[in-house]
Amino acid sequence: MVSSRGVRHDSMRARNLSVVLATIHRSGPATRAALAERTGLTKTTVSSLVADLLEAGVVAEGGVVRGGERGGPAWRSG
């Protein structure tokens, strides 16, 4: 039996994945730091979500960081 807490966590994670993916789609390539700022999620949460999206082949690492932005490589929808 799945606890209601587990269900809430899963639905929140799915919602956060959607938010991150929609932000990448709408705004274009972005660093994890920029995604965290745009979505209001923590950098740790964004990093975990981006790792899941990378593993699923939904986003790809762009490797280019625009001038002045902090953070790791840019991500784009795949």
Secondary structure, DSSP 8 states (H G I E B T S, - for coil): ---HHHHHHHHHHHHHHHHHHHHHHHH-SB-HHHHHHHH---HHHHHHHHHHHHHTTSEEE-----TT--SS--EEE-
